[in-house]
Amino acid sequence: MTNRIAELRKGRRISQAELADAVDVTRQTIISLESGRYNASLLLAHRIARYFGLTIEEVFLFEEDTP
Amino acid sequence: MKIGCRKPSKFEWIFCLLLIPVGIYFTDLRHYSQTLSSIGLGGGVGALIGLSWSRYRYHRLSPEEKREQDRMERDERNRAIQEKAATFSWRVLLFALLGAAVLCMEIQISSASLCFALIVLGVGANLGAMAWFRHRM
């Protein structure tokens, strides 16, 4: 599963630390999410999507759906 | 995460406090139960000291550092790493215990050395697994 977290974060000029604070995880978790080494749980995916004001499907992309 | 710098859980306090009476109970019994007495008393007192030190260090942190430390303990990735490492080290210990049981039947080996070796193996497997999963995840 891939995601657009880095793209969305940079577009809104938010640092990894700020995003981590907002969704209550460590900065290392955000780094691992952006690099694709870690897949977020449903709860964390929901928190991140809600933070960006998007749906989960708009932030996280399943490999089958990736063009 | 700062090592030895967290709030110990109630379960950890209770476990340590239960080890000490177990150690005292086995002190006056037959010779080979001195190992249990050592584990109970030594382990219980040592763990109590360690937990108290950890709690003391935690309470010395600033509010921001405390918040950061609490978040590191709640963090789902850290929990996932710990659970995977615990599962791996449990499997290693299980096979080690089976091997130890076979060894005990074949060779005369002291139970204290075996216990110590198994503890070292378990802790080593857990720490190694955590480092590995932290790197991979």
N, CA and C atoms of all chains as a GROMACS GRO file, in nm:
protein
  612
    1MET      N    1   0.084  -0.119   0.000
    1MET     CA    2   0.000   0.000   0.000
    1MET      C    3   0.088   0.125   0.000
    2THR      N    4   0.061   0.215  -0.093
    2THR     CA    5   0.137   0.341  -0.097
    2THR      C    6   0.050   0.453  -0.041
    3ASN      N    7   0.110   0.568  -0.024
    3ASN     CA    8   0.033   0.681   0.029
    3ASN      C    9   0.087   0.812  -0.023
    4ARG      N   10   0.009   0.915  -0.004
    4ARG     CA   11   0.045   1.049  -0.052
    4ARG      C   12   0.076   1.141   0.066
    5ILE      N   13   0.115   1.086   0.177
    5ILE     CA   14   0.135   1.168   0.296
    5ILE      C   15   0.244   1.272   0.274
    6ALA      N   16   0.356   1.233   0.218
    6ALA     CA   17   0.467   1.327   0.197
    6ALA      C   18   0.424   1.439   0.104
    7GLU      N   19   0.354   1.400  -0.003
    7GLU     CA   20   0.309   1.498  -0.102
    7GLU      C   21   0.212   1.598  -0.039
    8LEU      N   22   0.116   1.546   0.037
    8LEU     CA   23   0.016   1.634   0.100
    8LEU      C   24   0.081   1.723   0.206
    9ARG      N   25   0.172   1.664   0.280
    9ARG     CA   26   0.237   1.739   0.389
    9ARG      C   27   0.320   1.855   0.333
   10LYS      N   28   0.398   1.825   0.227
   10LYS     CA   29   0.484   1.930   0.169
   10LYS      C   30   0.399   2.037   0.102
   11GLY      N   31   0.287   1.992   0.044
   11GLY     CA   32   0.199   2.089  -0.022
   11GLY      C   33   0.142   2.189   0.077
   12ARG      N   34   0.121   2.145   0.199
   12ARG     CA   35   0.066   2.236   0.301
   12ARG      C   36   0.173   2.294   0.392
   13ARG      N   37   0.300   2.268   0.357
   13ARG     CA   38   0.415   2.321   0.433
   13ARG      C   39   0.407   2.281   0.581
   14ILE      N   40   0.384   2.154   0.602
   14ILE     CA   41   0.379   2.101   0.740
   14ILE      C   42   0.501   2.011   0.759
   15SER      N   43   0.564   2.023   0.875
   15SER     CA   44   0.680   1.938   0.902
   15SER      C   45   0.634   1.800   0.950
   16GLN      N   46   0.725   1.706   0.947
   16GLN     CA   47   0.693   1.571   0.995
   16GLN      C   48   0.658   1.573   1.144
   17ALA      N   49   0.730   1.657   1.218
   17ALA     CA   50   0.705   1.666   1.363
   17ALA      C   51   0.564   1.721   1.390
   18GLU      N   52   0.524   1.821   1.311
   18GLU     CA   53   0.392   1.880   1.331
   18GLU      C   54   0.282   1.778   1.300
   19LEU      N   55   0.301   1.705   1.192
   19LEU     CA   56   0.203   1.603   1.156
   19LEU      C   57   0.198   1.493   1.263
   20ALA      N   58   0.315   1.455   1.312
   20ALA     CA   59   0.321   1.352   1.416
   20ALA      C   60   0.247   1.398   1.542
   21ASP      N   61   0.268   1.524   1.579
   21ASP     CA   62   0.198   1.580   1.696
   21ASP      C   63   0.047   1.579   1.675
   22ALA      N   64   0.007   1.614   1.554
   22ALA     CA   65  -0.137   1.627   1.525
   22ALA      C   66  -0.209   1.493   1.531
   23VAL      N   67  -0.142   1.385   1.486
   23VAL     CA   68  -0.208   1.254   1.483
   23VAL      C   69  -0.161   1.164   1.598
   24ASP      N   70  -0.080   1.222   1.688
   24ASP     CA   71  -0.040   1.151   1.811
   24ASP      C   72   0.042   1.025   1.785
   25VAL      N   73   0.141   1.039   1.699
   25VAL     CA   74   0.239   0.932   1.680
   25VAL      C   75   0.378   0.996   1.686
   26THR      N   76   0.481   0.914   1.678
   26THR     CA   77   0.617   0.968   1.678
   26THR      C   78   0.657   1.011   1.538
   27ARG      N   79   0.757   1.094   1.532
   27ARG     CA   80   0.807   1.140   1.402
   27ARG      C   81   0.862   1.022   1.321
   28GLN      N   82   0.921   0.927   1.391
   28GLN     CA   83   0.975   0.808   1.323
   28GLN      C   84   0.865   0.730   1.252
   29THR      N   85   0.746   0.728   1.311
   29THR     CA   86   0.633   0.659   1.246
   29THR      C   87   0.595   0.730   1.117
   30ILE      N   88   0.594   0.862   1.120
   30ILE     CA   89   0.562   0.938   0.998
   30ILE      C   90   0.667   0.911   0.891
   31ILE      N   91   0.793   0.908   0.933
   31ILE     CA   92   0.901   0.880   0.837
   31ILE      C   93   0.883   0.742   0.775
   32SER      N   94   0.850   0.643   0.859
   32SER     CA   95   0.831   0.507   0.808
   32SER      C   96   0.709   0.498   0.716
   33LEU      N   97   0.603   0.573   0.750
   33LEU     CA   98   0.484   0.573   0.664
   33LEU      C   99   0.518   0.631   0.528
   34GLU      N  100   0.587   0.744   0.527
   34GLU     CA  101   0.618   0.812   0.401
   34GLU      C  102   0.712   0.728   0.314
   35SER      N  103   0.801   0.654   0.377
   35SER     CA  104   0.894   0.572   0.299
   35SER      C  105   0.834   0.438   0.259
   36GLY      N  106   0.714   0.409   0.307
   36GLY     CA  107   0.645   0.286   0.269
   36GLY      C  108   0.689   0.164   0.348
   37ARG      N  109   0.771   0.182   0.450
   37ARG     CA  110   0.818   0.067   0.528
   37ARG      C  111   0.715   0.022   0.631
   38TYR      N  112   0.618   0.106   0.659
   38TYR     CA  113   0.517   0.073   0.759
   38TYR      C  114   0.379   0.108   0.706
   39ASN      N  115   0.281   0.020   0.729
   39ASN     CA  116   0.142   0.047   0.690
   39ASN      C  117   0.063   0.089   0.812
   40ALA      N  118  -0.006   0.200   0.801
   40ALA     CA  119  -0.083   0.252   0.914
   40ALA      C  120  -0.201   0.162   0.945
   41SER      N  121  -0.240   0.162   1.074
   41SER     CA  122  -0.363   0.092   1.112
   41SER      C  123  -0.482   0.174   1.061
   42LEU      N  124  -0.599   0.114   1.069
   42LEU     CA  125  -0.720   0.183   1.021
   42LEU      C  126  -0.742   0.313   1.100
   43LEU      N  127  -0.719   0.306   1.229
   43LEU     CA  128  -0.739   0.424   1.315
   43LEU      C  129  -0.643   0.536   1.277
   44LEU      N  130  -0.517   0.502   1.259
   44LEU     CA  131  -0.419   0.604   1.223
   44LEU      C  132  -0.446   0.659   1.084
   45ALA      N  133  -0.484   0.571   0.992
   45ALA     CA  134  -0.516   0.615   0.855
   45ALA      C  135  -0.634   0.714   0.860
   46HIS      N  136  -0.731   0.683   0.944
   46HIS     CA  137  -0.848   0.771   0.957
   46HIS      C  138  -0.807   0.906   1.014
   47ARG      N  139  -0.719   0.905   1.115
   47ARG     CA  140  -0.674   1.032   1.177
   47ARG      C  141  -0.598   1.118   1.077
   48ILE      N  142  -0.512   1.052   0.999
   48ILE     CA  143  -0.432   1.127   0.902
   48ILE      C  144  -0.521   1.186   0.794
   49ALA      N  145  -0.613   1.103   0.745
   49ALA     CA  146  -0.704   1.151   0.640
   49ALA      C  147  -0.789   1.267   0.692
   50ARG      N  148  -0.836   1.254   0.814
   50ARG     CA  149  -0.919   1.361   0.871
   50ARG      C  150  -0.837   1.488   0.891
   51TYR      N  151  -0.712   1.473   0.926
   51TYR     CA  152  -0.625   1.590   0.944
   51TYR      C  153  -0.611   1.667   0.814
   52PHE      N  154  -0.597   1.592   0.704
   52PHE     CA  155  -0.583   1.658   0.574
   52PHE      C  156  -0.717   1.697   0.513
   53GLY      N  157  -0.823   1.658   0.577
   53GLY     CA  158  -0.956   1.689   0.524
   53GLY      C  159  -0.991   1.607   0.401
   54LEU      N  160  -0.939   1.487   0.393
   54LEU     CA  161  -0.962   1.399   0.277
   54LEU      C  162  -1.017   1.264   0.326
   55THR      N  163  -1.054   1.181   0.230
   55THR     CA  164  -1.095   1.044   0.267
   55THR      C  165  -0.971   0.955   0.271
   56ILE      N  166  -0.988   0.838   0.334
   56ILE     CA  167  -0.874   0.745   0.344
   56ILE      C  168  -0.826   0.706   0.206
   57GLU      N  169  -0.921   0.681   0.114
   57GLU     CA  170  -0.884   0.638  -0.022
   57GLU      C  171  -0.806   0.746  -0.097
   58GLU      N  172  -0.824   0.871  -0.060
   58GLU     CA  173  -0.751   0.978  -0.127
   58GLU      C  174  -0.609   0.993  -0.073
   59VAL      N  175  -0.585   0.940   0.045
   59VAL     CA  176  -0.451   0.950   0.104
   59VAL      C  177  -0.373   0.819   0.086
   60PHE      N  178  -0.440   0.708   0.104
   60PHE     CA  179  -0.374   0.577   0.095
   60PHE      C  180  -0.422   0.504  -0.029
   61LEU      N  181  -0.327   0.451  -0.104
   61LEU     CA  182  -0.358   0.386  -0.231
   61LEU      C  183  -0.320   0.239  -0.223
   62PHE      N  184  -0.417   0.152  -0.248
   62PHE     CA  185  -0.387   0.010  -0.257
   62PHE      C  186  -0.318  -0.017  -0.389
   63GLU      N  187  -0.226  -0.112  -0.388
   63GLU     CA  188  -0.145  -0.138  -0.508
   63GLU      C  189  -0.229  -0.174  -0.628
   64GLU      N  190  -0.344  -0.241  -0.605
   64GLU     CA  191  -0.429  -0.280  -0.718
   64GLU      C  192  -0.488  -0.158  -0.785
   65ASP      N  193  -0.508  -0.050  -0.703
   65ASP     CA  194  -0.572   0.070  -0.757
   65ASP      C  195  -0.473   0.168  -0.817
   66THR      N  196  -0.341   0.148  -0.788
   66THR     CA  197  -0.241   0.244  -0.835
   66THR      C  198  -0.229   0.235  -0.987
   67PRO      N  199  -0.238   0.346  -1.055
   67PRO     CA  200  -0.229   0.342  -1.203
   67PRO      C  201  -0.088   0.310  -1.251
   68MET      N  202   1.325   0.656   2.218
   68MET     CA  203   1.274   0.637   2.354
   68MET      C  204   1.391   0.627   2.452
   69LYS      N  205   1.383   0.703   2.564
   69LYS     CA  206   1.490   0.697   2.663
   69LYS      C  207   1.476   0.567   2.740
   70ILE      N  208   1.589   0.494   2.751
   70ILE     CA  209   1.586   0.365   2.818
   70ILE      C  210   1.585   0.386   2.970
   71GLY      N  211   1.506   0.304   3.042
   71GLY     CA  212   1.502   0.315   3.188
   71GLY      C  213   1.444   0.447   3.233
   72CYS      N  214   1.346   0.497   3.159
   72CYS     CA  215   1.291   0.627   3.192
   72CYS      C  216   1.143   0.626   3.159
   73ARG      N  217   1.064   0.551   3.237
   73ARG     CA  218   0.921   0.543   3.209
   73ARG      C  219   0.847   0.511   3.336
   74LYS      N  220   0.714   0.527   3.328
   74LYS     CA  221   0.631   0.493   3.443
   74LYS      C  222   0.606   0.343   3.444
   75PRO      N  223   0.655   0.271   3.546
   75PRO     CA  224   0.627   0.127   3.549
   75PRO      C  225   0.478   0.101   3.568
   76SER      N  226   0.429  -0.008   3.510
   76SER     CA  227   0.287  -0.040   3.521
   76SER      C  228   0.260  -0.106   3.656
   77LYS      N  229   0.130  -0.112   3.692
   77LYS     CA  230   0.091  -0.175   3.821
   77LYS      C  231   0.130  -0.322   3.821
   78PHE      N  232   0.115  -0.385   3.704
   78PHE     CA  233   0.148  -0.528   3.694
   78PHE      C  234   0.294  -0.552   3.729
   79GLU      N  235   0.382  -0.463   3.682
   79GLU     CA  236   0.526  -0.480   3.708
   79GLU      C  237   0.556  -0.466   3.857
   80TRP      N  238   0.492  -0.368   3.923
   80TRP     CA  239   0.512  -0.353   4.068
   80TRP      C  240   0.466  -0.478   4.142
   81ILE      N  241   0.346  -0.527   4.105
   81ILE     CA  242   0.289  -0.644   4.174
   81ILE      C  243   0.378  -0.767   4.153
   82PHE      N  244   0.427  -0.785   4.031
   82PHE     CA  245   0.513  -0.900   4.001
   82PHE      C  246   0.638  -0.899   4.088
   83CYS      N  247   0.701  -0.781   4.098
   83CYS     CA  248   0.822  -0.770   4.182
   83CYS      C  249   0.790  -0.798   4.328
   84LEU      N  250   0.678  -0.744   4.375
   84LEU     CA  251   0.643  -0.762   4.516
   84LEU      C  252   0.607  -0.907   4.546
   85LEU      N  253   0.559  -0.980   4.445
   85LEU     CA  254   0.527  -1.122   4.467
   85LEU      C  255   0.654  -1.209   4.463
   86LEU      N  256   0.755  -1.165   4.388
   86LEU     CA  257   0.878  -1.244   4.379
   86LEU      C  258   0.948  -1.254   4.513
   87ILE      N  259   0.943  -1.145   4.589
   87ILE     CA  260   1.017  -1.143   4.716
   87ILE      C  261   0.964  -1.246   4.816
   88PRO      N  262   0.834  -1.253   4.841
   88PRO     CA  263   0.785  -1.357   4.932
   88PRO      C  264   0.812  -1.499   4.880
   89VAL      N  265   0.810  -1.516   4.747
   89VAL     CA  266   0.844  -1.648   4.691
   89VAL      C  267   0.987  -1.682   4.729
   90GLY      N  268   1.078  -1.586   4.714
   90GLY     CA  269   1.218  -1.608   4.751
   90GLY      C  270   1.234  -1.639   4.899
   91ILE      N  271   1.161  -1.566   4.982
   91ILE     CA  272   1.170  -1.588   5.128
   91ILE      C  273   1.114  -1.726   5.161
   92TYR      N  274   1.005  -1.765   5.096
   92TYR     CA  275   0.942  -1.894   5.124
   92TYR      C  276   1.038  -2.009   5.099
   93PHE      N  277   1.117  -1.998   4.990
   93PHE     CA  278   1.205  -2.109   4.954
   93PHE      C  279   1.339  -2.106   5.026
   94THR      N  280   1.366  -2.004   5.106
   94THR     CA  281   1.497  -1.991   5.168
   94THR      C  282   1.529  -2.106   5.263
   95ASP      N  283   1.433  -2.140   5.344
   95ASP     CA  284   1.462  -2.240   5.449
   95ASP      C  285   1.432  -2.383   5.407
   96LEU      N  286   1.395  -2.401   5.284
   96LEU     CA  287   1.362  -2.538   5.243
   96LEU      C  288   1.487  -2.613   5.195
   97ARG      N  289   1.463  -2.722   5.129
   97ARG     CA  290   1.574  -2.810   5.091
   97ARG      C  291   1.677  -2.742   5.001
   98HIS      N  292   1.791  -2.801   4.992
   98HIS     CA  293   1.910  -2.741   4.930
   98HIS      C  294   1.885  -2.691   4.787
   99TYR      N  295   1.824  -2.774   4.702
   99TYR     CA  296   1.815  -2.735   4.561
   99TYR      C  297   1.716  -2.622   4.536
  100SER      N  298   1.636  -2.586   4.638
  100SER     CA  299   1.545  -2.474   4.617
  100SER      C  300   1.612  -2.340   4.646
  101GLN      N  301   1.743  -2.342   4.676
  101GLN     CA  302   1.814  -2.214   4.694
  101GLN      C  303   1.816  -2.136   4.564
  102THR      N  304   1.809  -2.207   4.451
  102THR     CA  305   1.804  -2.137   4.322
  102THR      C  306   1.677  -2.053   4.315
  103LEU      N  307   1.565  -2.114   4.354
  103LEU     CA  308   1.438  -2.040   4.351
  103LEU      C  309   1.442  -1.924   4.450
  104SER      N  310   1.507  -1.948   4.563
  104SER     CA  311   1.518  -1.841   4.662
  104SER      C  312   1.598  -1.725   4.605
  105SER      N  313   1.708  -1.758   4.536
  105SER     CA  314   1.792  -1.652   4.477
  105SER      C  315   1.716  -1.575   4.371
  106ILE      N  316   1.645  -1.650   4.287
  106ILE     CA  317   1.569  -1.584   4.180
  106ILE      C  318   1.462  -1.494   4.240
  107GLY      N  319   1.392  -1.547   4.340
  107GLY     CA  320   1.284  -1.470   4.401
  107GLY      C  321   1.335  -1.345   4.470
  108LEU      N  322   1.428  -1.364   4.562
  108LEU     CA  323   1.477  -1.249   4.640
  108LEU      C  324   1.559  -1.154   4.552
  109GLY      N  325   1.657  -1.213   4.482
  109GLY     CA  326   1.743  -1.128   4.400
  109GLY      C  327   1.667  -1.060   4.289
  110GLY      N  328   1.586  -1.140   4.220
  110GLY     CA  329   1.509  -1.084   4.109
  110GLY      C  330   1.409  -0.981   4.157
  111GLY      N  331   1.339  -1.012   4.266
  111GLY     CA  332   1.238  -0.920   4.318
  111GLY      C  333   1.298  -0.788   4.364
  112VAL      N  334   1.404  -0.798   4.445
  112VAL     CA  335   1.466  -0.675   4.495
  112VAL      C  336   1.532  -0.597   4.382
  113GLY      N  337   1.603  -0.668   4.295
  113GLY     CA  338   1.668  -0.601   4.182
  113GLY      C  339   1.568  -0.532   4.091
  114ALA      N  340   1.458  -0.601   4.063
  114ALA     CA  341   1.356  -0.541   3.977
  114ALA      C  342   1.289  -0.422   4.044
  115LEU      N  343   1.267  -0.430   4.174
  115LEU     CA  344   1.208  -0.317   4.247
  115LEU      C  345   1.299  -0.194   4.238
  116ILE      N  346   1.428  -0.218   4.254
  116ILE     CA  347   1.524  -0.107   4.244
  116ILE      C  348   1.521  -0.047   4.104
  117GLY      N  349   1.520  -0.135   4.005
  117GLY     CA  350   1.517  -0.088   3.866
  117GLY      C  351   1.391  -0.009   3.835
  118LEU      N  352   1.276  -0.059   3.878
  118LEU     CA  353   1.149   0.012   3.852
  118LEU      C  354   1.146   0.146   3.924
  119SER      N  355   1.197   0.149   4.047
  119SER     CA  356   1.198   0.275   4.123
  119SER      C  357   1.287   0.377   4.054
  120TRP      N  358   1.401   0.332   4.004
  120TRP     CA  359   1.493   0.421   3.934
  120TRP      C  360   1.429   0.475   3.806
  121SER      N  361   1.362   0.386   3.734
  121SER     CA  362   1.294   0.426   3.611
  121SER      C  363   1.187   0.530   3.640
  122ARG      N  364   1.109   0.507   3.745
  122ARG     CA  365   1.003   0.600   3.784
  122ARG      C  366   1.062   0.734   3.827
  123TYR      N  367   1.170   0.733   3.898
  123TYR     CA  368   1.237   0.855   3.943
  123TYR      C  369   1.285   0.936   3.823
  124ARG      N  370   1.345   0.868   3.727
  124ARG     CA  371   1.394   0.938   3.608
  124ARG      C  372   1.278   0.996   3.527
  125TYR      N  373   1.169   0.923   3.523
  125TYR     CA  374   1.052   0.971   3.449
  125TYR      C  375   0.998   1.099   3.512
  126HIS      N  376   0.990   1.102   3.643
  126HIS     CA  377   0.933   1.219   3.709
  126HIS      C  378   1.026   1.340   3.705
  127ARG      N  379   1.150   1.319   3.669
  127ARG     CA  380   1.244   1.431   3.655
  127ARG      C  381   1.236   1.496   3.517
  128LEU      N  382   1.163   1.432   3.425
  128LEU     CA  383   1.153   1.489   3.290
  128LEU      C  384   1.067   1.614   3.290
  129SER      N  385   1.091   1.699   3.190
  129SER     CA  386   1.005   1.817   3.175
  129SER      C  387   0.870   1.773   3.120
  130PRO      N  388   0.765   1.857   3.130
  130PRO     CA  389   0.633   1.817   3.078
  130PRO      C  390   0.636   1.777   2.930
  131GLU      N  391   0.717   1.850   2.850
  131GLU     CA  392   0.724   1.817   2.707
  131GLU      C  393   0.790   1.681   2.687
  132GLU      N  394   0.896   1.657   2.762
  132GLU     CA  395   0.965   1.528   2.751
  132GLU      C  396   0.875   1.414   2.798
  133LYS      N  397   0.796   1.439   2.905
  133LYS     CA  398   0.703   1.337   2.954
  133LYS      C  399   0.599   1.305   2.848
  134ARG      N  400   0.549   1.412   2.783
  134ARG     CA  401   0.449   1.392   2.680
  134ARG      C  402   0.507   1.311   2.565
  135GLU      N  403   0.630   1.344   2.528
  135GLU     CA  404   0.697   1.274   2.419
  135GLU      C  405   0.722   1.128   2.457
  136GLN      N  406   0.763   1.105   2.581
  136GLN     CA  407   0.788   0.969   2.628
  136GLN      C  408   0.658   0.887   2.630
  137ASP      N  409   0.549   0.950   2.677
  137ASP     CA  410   0.419   0.880   2.681
  137ASP      C  411   0.374   0.847   2.539
  138ARG      N  412   0.398   0.941   2.448
  138ARG     CA  413   0.358   0.917   2.310
  138ARG      C  414   0.437   0.802   2.249
  139MET      N  415   0.564   0.794   2.282
  139MET     CA  416   0.646   0.684   2.229
  139MET      C  417   0.594   0.550   2.279
  140GLU      N  418   0.541   0.548   2.400
  140GLU     CA  419   0.488   0.420   2.452
  140GLU      C  420   0.355   0.386   2.388
  141ARG      N  421   0.277   0.489   2.350
  141ARG     CA  422   0.146   0.467   2.289
  141ARG      C  423   0.157   0.442   2.138
  142ASP      N  424   0.269   0.484   2.080
  142ASP     CA  425   0.282   0.482   1.936
  142ASP      C  426   0.258   0.342   1.880
  143GLU      N  427   0.174   0.332   1.775
  143GLU     CA  428   0.136   0.200   1.726
  143GLU      C  429   0.252   0.128   1.658
  144ARG      N  430   0.341   0.202   1.592
  144ARG     CA  431   0.455   0.136   1.528
  144ARG      C  432   0.547   0.076   1.634
  145ASN      N  433   0.572   0.149   1.741
  145ASN     CA  434   0.657   0.096   1.849
  145ASN      C  435   0.594  -0.027   1.912
  146ARG      N  436   0.462  -0.024   1.929
  146ARG     CA  437   0.392  -0.140   1.987
  146ARG      C  438   0.400  -0.259   1.893
  147ALA      N  439   0.384  -0.232   1.763
  147ALA     CA  440   0.393  -0.342   1.666
  147ALA      C  441   0.532  -0.404   1.669
  148ILE      N  442   0.636  -0.320   1.680
  148ILE     CA  443   0.774  -0.371   1.687
  148ILE      C  444   0.792  -0.457   1.812
  149GLN      N  445   0.741  -0.408   1.924
  149GLN     CA  446   0.756  -0.484   2.050
  149GLN      C  447   0.682  -0.617   2.044
  150GLU      N  448   0.563  -0.617   1.986
  150GLU     CA  449   0.486  -0.742   1.978
  150GLU      C  450   0.554  -0.843   1.887
  151LYS      N  451   0.604  -0.796   1.774
  151LYS     CA  452   0.674  -0.888   1.683
  151LYS      C  453   0.799  -0.944   1.750
  152ALA      N  454   0.873  -0.857   1.819
  152ALA     CA  455   0.996  -0.901   1.887
  152ALA      C  456   0.962  -1.000   1.998
  153ALA      N  457   0.852  -0.974   2.070
  153ALA     CA  458   0.812  -1.065   2.179
  153ALA      C  459   0.775  -1.202   2.123
  154THR      N  460   0.701  -1.204   2.013
  154THR     CA  461   0.663  -1.331   1.951
  154THR      C  462   0.786  -1.407   1.905
  155PHE      N  463   0.879  -1.338   1.842
  155PHE     CA  464   1.001  -1.403   1.793
  155PHE      C  465   1.083  -1.459   1.910
  156SER      N  466   1.104  -1.378   2.013
  156SER     CA  467   1.189  -1.424   2.124
  156SER      C  468   1.120  -1.535   2.203
  157TRP      N  469   0.987  -1.533   2.207
  157TRP     CA  470   0.915  -1.643   2.272
  157TRP      C  471   0.937  -1.774   2.198
  158ARG      N  472   0.933  -1.769   2.066
  158ARG     CA  473   0.958  -1.891   1.988
  158ARG      C  474   1.100  -1.941   2.009
  159VAL      N  475   1.196  -1.847   2.012
  159VAL     CA  476   1.337  -1.887   2.035
  159VAL      C  477   1.349  -1.954   2.172
  160LEU      N  478   1.285  -1.894   2.272
  160LEU     CA  479   1.293  -1.950   2.407
  160LEU      C  480   1.227  -2.087   2.416
  161LEU      N  481   1.117  -2.102   2.343
  161LEU     CA  482   1.045  -2.230   2.347
  161LEU      C  483   1.135  -2.343   2.298
  162PHE      N  484   1.200  -2.320   2.184
  162PHE     CA  485   1.291  -2.422   2.131
  162PHE      C  486   1.412  -2.440   2.222
  163ALA      N  487   1.458  -2.330   2.282
  163ALA     CA  488   1.571  -2.340   2.375
  163ALA      C  489   1.533  -2.422   2.498
  164LEU      N  490   1.409  -2.404   2.545
  164LEU     CA  491   1.364  -2.482   2.661
  164LEU      C  492   1.356  -2.631   2.627
  165LEU      N  493   1.308  -2.659   2.505
  165LEU     CA  494   1.302  -2.800   2.462
  165LEU      C  495   1.443  -2.859   2.459
  166GLY      N  496   1.537  -2.782   2.402
  166GLY     CA  497   1.676  -2.827   2.397
  166GLY      C  498   1.733  -2.844   2.536
  167ALA      N  499   1.701  -2.752   2.625
  167ALA     CA  500   1.751  -2.759   2.763
  167ALA      C  501   1.697  -2.882   2.833
  168ALA      N  502   1.570  -2.914   2.807
  168ALA     CA  503   1.509  -3.032   2.871
  168ALA      C  504   1.582  -3.160   2.825
  169VAL      N  505   1.613  -3.166   2.696
  169VAL     CA  506   1.686  -3.283   2.644
  169VAL      C  507   1.825  -3.290   2.706
  170LEU      N  508   1.892  -3.171   2.714
  170LEU     CA  509   2.027  -3.166   2.773
  170LEU      C  510   2.026  -3.213   2.917
  171CYS      N  511   1.925  -3.169   2.993
  171CYS     CA  512   1.916  -3.205   3.134
  171CYS      C  513   1.905  -3.355   3.152
  172MET      N  514   1.836  -3.420   3.056
  172MET     CA  515   1.821  -3.566   3.067
  172MET      C  516   1.952  -3.637   3.035
  173GLU      N  517   2.032  -3.577   2.946
  173GLU     CA  518   2.155  -3.645   2.900
  173GLU      C  519   2.278  -3.607   2.981
  174ILE      N  520   2.286  -3.477   3.020
  174ILE     CA  521   2.409  -3.429   3.084
  174ILE      C  522   2.379  -3.375   3.223
  175GLN      N  523   2.471  -3.391   3.313
  175GLN     CA  524   2.457  -3.332   3.447
  175GLN      C  525   2.492  -3.184   3.436
  176ILE      N  526   2.392  -3.098   3.446
  176ILE     CA  527   2.417  -2.956   3.434
  176ILE      C  528   2.340  -2.883   3.543
  177SER      N  529   2.403  -2.781   3.602
  177SER     CA  530   2.337  -2.715   3.714
  177SER      C  531   2.220  -2.631   3.665
  178SER      N  532   2.113  -2.632   3.743
  178SER     CA  533   1.991  -2.559   3.702
  178SER      C  534   2.015  -2.409   3.702
  179ALA      N  535   2.103  -2.361   3.792
  179ALA     CA  536   2.128  -2.216   3.798
  179ALA      C  537   2.193  -2.168   3.668
  180SER      N  538   2.294  -2.246   3.619
  180SER     CA  539   2.361  -2.206   3.493
  180SER      C  540   2.263  -2.210   3.377
  181LEU      N  541   2.177  -2.311   3.378
  181LEU     CA  542   2.081  -2.325   3.269
  181LEU      C  543   1.982  -2.209   3.271
  182CYS      N  544   1.932  -2.176   3.390
  182CYS     CA  545   1.839  -2.063   3.402
  182CYS      C  546   1.904  -1.936   3.353
  183PHE      N  547   2.027  -1.913   3.396
  183PHE     CA  548   2.098  -1.793   3.357
  183PHE      C  549   2.115  -1.788   3.205
  184ALA      N  550   2.154  -1.902   3.147
  184ALA     CA  551   2.175  -1.906   3.002
  184ALA      C  552   2.044  -1.880   2.928
  185LEU      N  553   1.934  -1.937   2.976
  185LEU     CA  554   1.804  -1.916   2.910
  185LEU      C  555   1.760  -1.771   2.922
  186ILE      N  556   1.785  -1.709   3.038
  186ILE     CA  557   1.747  -1.568   3.055
  186ILE      C  558   1.827  -1.481   2.959
  187VAL      N  559   1.956  -1.506   2.952
  187VAL     CA  560   2.042  -1.428   2.861
  187VAL      C  561   1.995  -1.447   2.717
  188LEU      N  562   1.964  -1.573   2.682
  188LEU     CA  563   1.917  -1.601   2.545
  188LEU      C  564   1.786  -1.529   2.516
  189GLY      N  565   1.693  -1.534   2.611
  189GLY     CA  566   1.563  -1.469   2.592
  189GLY      C  567   1.576  -1.319   2.577
  190VAL      N  568   1.654  -1.257   2.665
  190VAL     CA  569   1.671  -1.112   2.658
  190VAL      C  570   1.744  -1.073   2.530
  191GLY      N  571   1.848  -1.149   2.497
  191GLY     CA  572   1.924  -1.121   2.374
  191GLY      C  573   1.838  -1.134   2.250
  192ALA      N  574   1.756  -1.240   2.246
  192ALA     CA  575   1.667  -1.260   2.130
  192ALA      C  576   1.567  -1.145   2.119
  193ASN      N  577   1.513  -1.102   2.231
  193ASN     CA  578   1.415  -0.994   2.230
  193ASN      C  579   1.477  -0.862   2.183
  194LEU      N  580   1.594  -0.828   2.240
  194LEU     CA  581   1.659  -0.702   2.201
  194LEU      C  582   1.702  -0.704   2.055
  195GLY      N  583   1.757  -0.820   2.013
  195GLY     CA  584   1.799  -0.832   1.874
  195GLY      C  585   1.681  -0.821   1.778
  196ALA      N  586   1.571  -0.887   1.814
  196ALA     CA  587   1.452  -0.882   1.729
  196ALA      C  588   1.396  -0.741   1.722
  197MET      N  589   1.394  -0.669   1.835
  197MET     CA  590   1.342  -0.532   1.834
  197MET      C  591   1.426  -0.443   1.744
  198ALA      N  592   1.560  -0.458   1.753
  198ALA     CA  593   1.647  -0.377   1.667
  198ALA      C  594   1.621  -0.410   1.521
  199TRP      N  595   1.605  -0.537   1.490
  199TRP     CA  596   1.580  -0.580   1.352
  199TRP      C  597   1.448  -0.524   1.299
  200PHE      N  598   1.341  -0.540   1.375
  200PHE     CA  599   1.211  -0.493   1.328
  200PHE      C  600   1.206  -0.340   1.323
  201ARG      N  601   1.277  -0.272   1.415
  201ARG     CA  602   1.281  -0.127   1.412
  201ARG      C  603   1.348  -0.080   1.283
  202HIS      N  604   1.450  -0.153   1.239
  202HIS     CA  605   1.520  -0.120   1.116
  202HIS      C  606   1.431  -0.147   0.994
  203ARG      N  607   1.357  -0.260   0.998
  203ARG     CA  608   1.276  -0.298   0.882
  203ARG      C  609   1.148  -0.216   0.872
  204MET      N  610   1.096  -0.175   0.985
  204MET     CA  611   0.968  -0.102   0.982
  204MET      C  612   0.994   0.048   0.995
   0.00000   0.00000   0.00000
